[in-house]
């Protein structure tokens, strides 16, 4: 047999083997790439699901703000949801900083004049507790130069049904050990019904748990102490 022919045949066989091996290797790489892409797609879908879940909560929060929800949607909340240093908005109403808020409401809501809104919120915001600091289970109340701290424990939530058909939730905390000058009960309302960090809140304070639940005209309101009056006014108008 011709030696050149044998060399050529051997070279052809070797090339074929290398080509087949290369294709198999390439196929393996493609499979790994496909698997990697699938993993990325799965993460993307998971992120999308999480986003939709969060978005659903956002929609739910808007419904809650408007006062409509099911009992089954309500969850317990820890005091840490309201942890921080908070200031009353009442001084900003008194000094006129919030006048632009009332003018905005009069223009866009239209059922009261700016002055009528101001009087309505004056009753609502009125309080002598200018500042509240919440750390752990301790709540410190500041009245002028007086500073009093008490430990508060969770005492369940209450769902309130209003005559207008909307609803609200109060989260109730009870003073662990009685002390002069401290309210036996504090009740938070911030338009949320499941654990979430509060951006502001309304606080009902007193010694009679049931009587506080009936209080609808006075709701002292607190925003973070680092915000100035104009920041608070713009935040109010945004909502």
C-alpha positions in Angstrom: 0.0 0.0 0.0 1.3 3.5 -0.8 3.0 5.1 2.2 1.7 8.6 1.3 -1.8 7.2 1.1 -1.4 5.7 4.6 -0.1 8.9 6.0 -3.0 10.8 4.5 -5.5 8.3 5.9 -4.0 8.5 9.3 -4.1 12.3 9.2 -7.7 12.3 8.1 -8.7 9.9 11.0 -6.8 12.0 13.5 -8.5 15.2 12.3 -11.9 13.6 12.5 -11.3 12.5 16.0 -10.2 16.0 17.0 -13.2 17.5 15.3 -15.7 15.2 17.0 -14.0 15.9 20.4 -14.1 19.6 19.7 -17.8 19.4 18.9 -18.5 17.5 22.1 -16.5 20.0 24.1 -18.4 22.9 22.4 -21.7 21.2 23.1 -20.8 20.9 26.8 -20.0 24.6 26.9 -23.3 25.5 25.3 -25.1 23.3 27.8 -23.3 25.1 30.7 -24.1 28.5 29.1 -27.8 27.5 28.7 -27.9 26.3 32.3 -26.3 29.6 33.4 -28.8 31.6 31.4 -31.6 29.5 32.9 -30.3 30.3 36.4 -30.2 34.0 35.5 -33.7 33.8 34.1 -34.9 32.2 37.3 -33.3 34.9 39.4 -34.9 37.5 37.2 -38.3 35.8 37.5 -37.8 35.6 41.3 -36.8 39.3 41.4 -39.9 40.1 39.3 -42.1 38.1 41.7 -40.6 39.9 44.6 -41.1 43.2 42.9 -44.7 42.4 42.2 -45.2 41.3 45.8 -43.7 44.6 47.0 -45.8 46.5 44.5 -48.9 44.6 45.7 -48.1 45.8 49.2 -47.7 49.3 47.9 -51.2 49.1 46.4 -52.4 47.6 49.6 -50.9 50.4 51.6 -52.7 52.9 49.4 -56.0 51.0 50.1 -55.2 51.0 53.8 -54.5 54.8 53.7 -58.0 55.1 52.3 -59.3 52.9 55.0 -60.3 49.7 53.2 -58.9 46.2 54.1 -59.9 42.8 55.3 -59.4 41.6 58.9 -57.2 38.8 57.6 -54.7 41.3 56.2 -53.9 42.8 59.7 -50.8 41.6 61.5 -49.2 42.3 64.9 -46.5 44.9 64.9 -43.5 45.4 67.2 -42.7 48.8 68.9 -39.6 48.9 66.8 -41.7 49.9 63.8 -41.9 53.3 65.5 -38.4 53.5 66.9 -36.6 56.8 66.6 -36.6 60.4 67.5 -39.9 62.1 66.7 -41.3 65.7 66.8 -44.8 67.0 67.0 -46.1 68.9 64.0 -48.3 71.1 66.2 -45.6 73.9 66.6 -45.4 74.2 62.8 -49.1 74.7 62.6 -48.9 77.4 65.2 -46.1 79.3 63.6 -47.7 79.2 60.1 -45.2 76.8 58.5 -48.1 74.4 57.5 -50.2 77.2 56.0 -49.2 76.1 52.5 -50.5 72.6 53.3 -53.9 74.0 54.1 -53.9 76.2 51.0 -53.0 73.1 49.0 -55.8 71.1 50.5 -58.3 73.9 49.9 -57.3 74.1 46.2 -57.2 70.4 45.5 -59.8 68.9 47.8 -62.1 71.8 47.9 -64.5 70.9 50.8 -63.0 73.5 53.2 -61.3 76.8 53.0 -57.6 77.0 54.0 -58.6 78.6 57.3 -61.2 75.9 58.0 -58.6 73.2 57.3 -56.2 74.9 59.6 -58.8 75.0 62.4 -59.6 71.3 61.8 -56.0 70.3 62.0 -55.3 72.5 64.9 -57.8 70.4 66.9 -56.3 67.2 65.5 -52.6 68.0 66.0 -52.9 69.7 69.4 -50.6 68.3 72.1 -48.2 69.3 74.8 -45.9 66.4 74.0 -43.4 68.2 71.7 -41.0 65.2 71.2 -41.0 61.4 71.6 -38.0 59.1 71.6 -38.6 55.4 71.2 -35.7 53.0 71.9 -36.3 49.3 72.4 -39.3 49.0 74.7 -38.7 52.5 76.2 -40.7 55.5 75.3 -39.6 59.0 76.4 -42.1 61.9 76.4 -40.9 65.5 76.4 -43.2 68.2 77.7 -41.5 71.6 77.8 -38.5 70.9 80.1 -40.0 67.7 81.5 -38.7 64.3 80.4 -40.4 61.1 81.4 -39.5 57.5 80.3 -41.6 54.3 80.6 -41.4 50.8 79.4 -44.3 49.7 77.2 -45.4 46.2 76.2 -47.6 45.2 73.3 -51.3 45.0 74.1 -52.8 43.8 70.8 -54.3 45.8 68.0 -57.9 47.1 67.5 -59.7 47.4 64.2 -62.0 50.4 64.1 -65.1 50.7 61.8 -66.1 54.3 61.1 -69.5 55.6 60.2 -68.3 56.7 56.8 -67.6 53.0 56.0 -63.8 53.1 56.1 -61.7 51.4 58.8 -58.6 51.9 60.8 -56.2 50.0 63.0 -54.7 51.1 66.3 -51.7 49.3 67.7 -51.9 49.4 71.5 -49.0 49.4 74.0 -49.4 49.3 77.7 -47.2 50.9 80.4 -45.5 48.0 82.1 -45.1 49.7 85.5 -47.4 52.5 86.5 -45.7 55.9 87.0 -46.9 59.4 87.5 -47.0 61.6 84.4 -46.9 58.7 82.0 -49.9 57.5 79.9 -51.0 54.0 80.8 -51.7 53.3 77.1 -50.4 54.6 73.8 -52.0 53.7 70.5 -50.3 54.1 67.1 -52.0 54.7 63.8 -49.9 55.2 60.7 -52.2 53.8 58.0 -50.3 50.4 57.9 -51.7 47.1 59.1 -48.6 44.9 59.0 -45.0 45.3 60.2 -43.3 48.2 58.4 -41.1 51.1 59.4 -43.2 54.2 60.1 -42.5 57.4 58.2 -44.9 59.3 60.6 -47.7 58.4 62.9 -50.7 59.6 64.9 -50.5 58.8 68.6 -53.3 58.5 71.1 -52.2 58.7 74.8 -54.2 58.2 78.0 -55.1 56.0 80.9 -58.4 54.6 79.6 -57.9 52.0 76.8 -61.5 52.0 75.6 -61.9 55.7 75.8 -58.8 56.2 73.6 -60.3 54.0 70.9 -63.3 56.4 70.8 -61.1 59.4 70.3 -61.4 60.6 66.7 -60.9 64.4 66.9 -57.5 64.7 68.5 -54.6 62.8 66.9 -51.2 64.3 67.8 -49.0 63.6 64.8 -45.2 63.0 64.8 -42.5 63.1 62.1 -38.8 62.4 62.4 -37.0 65.1 64.4 -34.3 65.6 61.7 -37.0 67.0 59.3 -37.6 70.7 59.3 -41.1 72.3 59.0 -40.8 72.8 55.2 -39.8 69.2 54.7 -42.8 68.1 56.6 -45.1 70.4 54.8 -43.9 69.1 51.4 -44.2 65.5 52.6 -47.8 66.2 53.6 -48.7 67.7 50.3 -47.1 64.8 48.4 -49.6 62.5 50.1 
